Amino acid sequence: MKKKYKIKKSYKKRFKLIGNNKIKRKHAFKNHNLIKKSKNRKKRLSKLIKFNLIKIK
């Protein structure tokens, strides 16, 4: 029998595929201790990051 490969559920929740070999993810450090972080920093952290799979490999 052939081995079946399963995509990890955690990856599915954290990353989204967009376009050709591109991944979209959220910034870290925006879950707690938000009072001491500035308004601009929180706004910057809420934006999504896009990156290519090719650079990772």
Helices and strands as residue ranges (DSSP letters): H 9-14, E 16-18, E 22-25, H 39-46, E 49-52, H 53-56
